[in-house]
């Protein structure tokens, strides 16, 4: 690190580079400046746009209520940074402390924050993926292009995958009066994230709103016409769906390929970090000048057995970015761990769904308030005798209470009666999560073991 002076002074000077100019990257940059960092700050982003908000893309933008180009994230403060937008990072030289860019340039750093996030998993057959009318949903351009196509009034839309994003897209299509078919390889929508008990409720919501929901099937091929437009999809049960718009919602890929050969502990699961967001190298030794935050990070969480968690959550990206920024500027004694309880929300078919904790770790579920039939309920998840997560359907006001139970490692099932316990919530039942070795389209939390150097992962494509 250049310059002379105390460690405290050095921590606030020098060169910090942030790779990833989205939510986590922006909030980290703002926190660095708020905490007194006076050195040079460089923001690197592969898209040409300044940081924007992604949740509206699958909600308001698809409904025609917002423009994809007007989803910029609010700035909490001026960050005084050099912005290198539209040129992706392509390599990292840890020894020389340099980030290589697609445009041939190199950016030197003293401390580095990696917040490259995830991208949409594409359709595995490239020729079919390039058919006119086949979309993914992740970026501002994705949202704008799909919104334009939906505004044209397609005959039918096929959504492949009934996770949160796929379900939100299906909901938007039905609200616009567009016929939609959803193909989900799991037993129900949201099954990977919330389990089969809650997934059955989600399935009812789809069907009652006119969605042609097909579970337990995979799309085996997309068919195009002579002009290169998608016209049909073939399913594993032998059926076919005629469609002129296909949205591939098969989950996400973490943007770590550019780190191959760098020596950093990065792979398909993400970048392994300690609880303070410092990245590990491939030998499992923690670095002191490289940090990770947001969807791309794998961090051990003390509330969840110190297993590495990767979280695709808006709130987690903000919290982790602030922790990483604080620790980048602090001496070892002043560093703090990332202890935020995961939280996630979705809005679909007129219902607000919010979860806290890690429901997908749960083996049992108790309907602690309301009822499944009314679709106004709180489901509490248990794992090895403790409360591990909770989900509310139109009952978000109760979630802070259950978050406290998770933080206190309260016993499961909760011993207290609740004010509106329904007869179908008197005892816990199997949460009915699918076999974790079989990919589904829904999880927003990925548990990835205990080894910081584990870079192995397999995915079975939907064909």
N, C-alpha and C positions, 0 to 999 in steps of 0.2 A: 504494500500500500504506500503510495507516495507521500512525501511530506514528513515533517518532524513534529514533535509535540507529544502530548499525553495521549493515552489510548482513547480517552473520552473525545478529545479533539479529532483524532484520526477517524473515529467512528462516524463523525458528522461531516467529515470531508471525504475526498476521494471520488471515485467513479462508480455509480450504481447503474446497472443495466437491467431493465425489466423486459423479458421476452414474453409477449402476450399482452395485447392492448385491448383487453375486454374488461369485464367487471372486476375480477381479482387484480389485474394489473393496475387499473386506474385507482382503485381504493388503496392499494399498497403505495402507489406514488403519492397520493394525497396524504396518507399517514406519515410517510417519510418526511415530507415537507412540514407537516403539522408538528412533528417531534423534533424539528430543528436541523434536519439534514440540509447542508448548504452546498454540497458538492455538485458535480454534474450528474444529470439524470437523463438516461436515454430510454425511450419506449419503442420497442420493436413489435410490429404487427403484420401478419400476412395479408390482412384485408386492407383496402385503401381507405376505410372509414375510421373515424375516431370512435371511441368506445360507445356501444349502444346496448340497449336492453333486449334480451332474447325472449322472455316469457310472453310479451305481447304478440310475437310473430305467429304463434299457433292459436292465439285467442282473438284479440281485437283486429289484428291485421287481416286475418282470413275472413272475418265477418264484415270487412269493409268499413270498420269504424275507426281505423287508424291507418296511417301511411307508414310503410316500412322505413321510409327515409326520414321519418320524424320520431324515431325511437331512441334518440341519443340519451345516454345516461346523464343525469344532472351532475354538474361539477360541484363538489363540496368546497373546493378551494383551487386557486391557481397553482399548478404544479411546476411551472418553469422547467419544462423538459424539452429535449430534442426528440421529435417524433420521426421514426423511420417506418412509415406505413406503406403497405403494398409490397413489401419484400420480406419473405419468410426467412426465419433462421434455418440454416441447412447444416450446421455443424458447431461443435463446441470443442475448443482446445483448453482443457483444464490446466495444463502446465503453463501455457502462455497467457491464460486468462483472456481468451478472445472468443467472440461469437462470430461465426461466419454467416453471411447472408446470401440469398439467392441472386442478388444483383452483383455478386463478386466482392462486395465490401466486407470489412471486418470491423468489429466494435470491441475495443478493449474494456475490461471491467476490473474493479477491485472486489466488488460483491455483485452477485447475480441472483435475480429472482426469476424463476421459471413459472409462468402462468399461462401455458399454451393451451390448456383446456382440452376439449374433445371435438370431434367432428362426427357427422352422421355416418353410420355404417352404410356403404353403398350397396346396391343390388349386386350380387356376386358375379353375374354374367355381364361382362362389359358391353357387348353388343346390344343386349336387351336394356341395360341401364341407360344407353344413349338414345333410345327411342323417344320421339317427341311425345310428351305427355307423362313421362316418368320423372318423379320429383323426390327429393329428400327435403327434410326441414331442419335447418340448423342456423343458417346465416341470414343476414338481412336480404341478400339477393334471393335466397331460397324463398323467403316469405313473400317478397314482392312478386316473384314469378308465379308462385302458386296462387296468390290472391288474384292476379290478373286472369289466370286460367279459370278459377272458380267464378269470377264475375262474368265470364262468357257463357255460363250455364251449361256445363257438361251434362251428358245424359246420365252417366253413372261414374262415381269415384270408387276406386278400390284402395283401401288402406291395408297395408301389410304390416301387421303388428299392433296389438291392442295394449301397449303400455300407456303411460300417461300422455305422451305426445300424440301417439296414434289415436287415443280416445278423444283427446281435445280436438284433433282435426276432424274426426268423425262427427263430433258434436257440432262443430262449426258448419260442416256441410249440411247437416240436417236442419240447423237453424236457418240456413239459406235456402232450404227447400230442395236440396240436391240429393238424389238417391245415392246411397253409399253402402258398399259391402266391406266388412272388416274380416280379414283372415288372421287368425291367431293360432299359433302352434300349441299353446298351452290350453288348459281346460277352461279358462275364462279370462276376461280382461283383467289387467292389473295383478294377475296371480303371482308373478315373480316378486312384486313389491309388497303386496298386502295379503297374499295367501288365498286359498280357494273359498273360505267362508265369506270373506268380503268380496272376492272376485265374483261370486254368484250374484251378489247385489248389483255389482257393476254390469254384469251381463243382462240382468233385468232392465236396467236403465237404458242400455243400448237398444234392446228390442222394443221397449215401450215407446221409444222415440223414432221407431221406424228403421233402425239399422238392420241390414241383413248380416247378422253376426254368425260367423262360422268358426267354431273353436275345434281344436284337435286336428287341424289341417295345416298343410304348408303349401305355399305357392311354388310350383315346380318349374314354371316357365312363363315368360311374357311373350306375347305374339304381336307382331307389328304388321301393318299393311305395306303395299308396294311403295307408298310415299314415306315410309319410316315412322308412321304414327302408331302408337300402341292401340290395339283394338281388343285384346282379350288376355286373360290370365288363366292358366291351367293349374288345377289344384291336385293335391296328393290323393284325394278321394275319387278322382276321375272326372270331377265336374269342371266346368269352365265358366268364367264370368266375363261377359262382354263389358268393356269399359273403355273410356277414352282418356281417363286420368288415373294414374297409379301413384300412390305416395308410399315410399319405402320407409317404414318406421321400425327398423330392426335394431335400435339401440345406437350406442356410440363407440367410437374408437378414440383412445387417448393419443394425443399428438406428441409422441415421443420418438418417432422414427429418426428425427434429425439428431438425436443423441446417441445413435448407434456408433460404437467404437470410441466413445468419449471417455469411457471409464466410469461413468455415472451409473448408479443402480436404477436404470430406467428400462421399461419394457412395455408390453401390451397392457399390463395392469396399472401402469403409471410410474411415477417417480417416488421411490421409497424415501421417507423422511422420518426424523425423530419427532417427538411431540411438540418440539419448538419450530418445526418446519424446515430444519436443516437437512439437506439431502445426503443420502448415503452413497458411497461409491460401490462398485461391483463386488468389493471384498467385504462389504458390510461395515466399513469404517465411515463415521460421520464426517462430512466436510464442514469447514467453518466459514466458507465464503459463498456457498451456493444454497439457495433456499427454493422451495416450491410451495405453491398455494393454488387453491381452486380445484376444479375437476380433475386436473392431471396429477394431483398429489395423492400419495398413499401414506397415511399417518396412523400410528398406533393411538388408540383412545383408551384411557384408563377405565372408563365406565363400561367398556365392552371387551374386557379381557386383554387389553393391549394388542388385540389383533389389528393388522393393518386394514384401514377402511379407505375406500375411495368413494367420494360423495359428489353426486351431480346435483347439488343443491345451491340455489341462489344465496341463501343466508350463509351457508358454509363458506362460499367463495369470499364473501365480505369479511367474515370473522377471521378466516385463515390468513387473508391478505394483511389484516391489521396486526395479527400476531407475528407474521413473518417480518413485516416492516419494523415493528418494535424490536424484535430480536436482532435484526441486521444492524441496529444502531446501539445495541446494549453490550456491556461486558457480560461475561458468563453468569455472574451472580445476579444480574438484572433481567435475565431472560425468563420468559413465562411460557407455560405450555398451552396448547390449543385444547380447551376443555369444553367447547361449545357442544351442546346436545343437538344432534342433527334435527332439522325441521324441514318439511316440504309441503307444498300446497298445489292444488290443481282445481280448476273449475271446468265442469263438463255436464252437459244435459241439465243445466240449472242447479246443480249441486256443488257446494264448496267442500272439497276434500282436503284435509290437512293431517299430516302425521308428524309425530315427534319420536325421537329415539331411533332404534333400528328394528322396525317390525319384522324384517326378513330374518332376523336371528331367532324370532320366537318359534316355539313349538306348539304353544297353546294360545287360545284367544278366549277372552271373557267379554261378553257384551255388557259392559258395566252400566251403561245408561242408554235409555231409549230402546229401540228394537230394530232389527234388520228389516222387518216388513214395512216400517214407516219410513225407512231411509234417513232417519234422524237418530244417530246413535254414536256412542263411543265404544270402540273395541280396544281392549287392553291386552297386550301380548306378554306372555311369560316365557322365561327361559331359565332352566335349572333353578326354579323356585324364586325368581325375582322378576320384577317388572322391567321389561326391556324396551317396550315401545307402546305407542297408542296411535289410533287413527280416529278421526271424527268426520262423520258425514253431516254437514250443516250443524255442527256442534263445536266449532273452533274455540268458543269461549272457555271450554273446559280443558283445553290442551295444556295451558300453563300449570294447572294442578297436577296433571299426569306427568308433565316434565319434571316437576319436583319429586315425584315418586321415583322416576328413573334416576335422577341425580342422587337420591338418598338410598339407592339400591333396595327399595322397599320390597317386601315379600310378595310373591304371587301365589294364589290369587289375593287381591286386596281384601283385608278382613272386614272392612267397614261396609255397611249398606249405603246405597246411593239413593238420591231423592226420587229417581224415576226408573228404577230397575224394573225391567219387563220380565215376565216369566221365562222367556227364551234366553235370558242372561243369568240364570241362577247358578250355573256351573261352567267351568272352562271346557272347551272342546278342542280337538286337534285343529290347529290353524290351517292345515292342509296346504303347505307350501310344496311346490314341485321339487323333484330331485335336483339339487344344485348343480349336478354335472350335466343336466340338460338345459341349454340356454333358453331363456324366455325373453320377451321383448320389454319387460317392465321394470327391473330393479333400478332404483336410483342410488342404492348403496351397494357396493361390492365389497365383500369380505375376502381378503386375499392372503390369509395366513400370517406367519410370523417372520419369515425370512426376508430381510431387506434386499437380498441379492437375487431373489426368485424372479426370473423374467419369463417364465414359461406360462403359456395359456393357450388353450385350444378352443376353437369355435366351430360348431357344426353348421354350415350354411344351409339355407332353406331350399335345398334341392337335392 
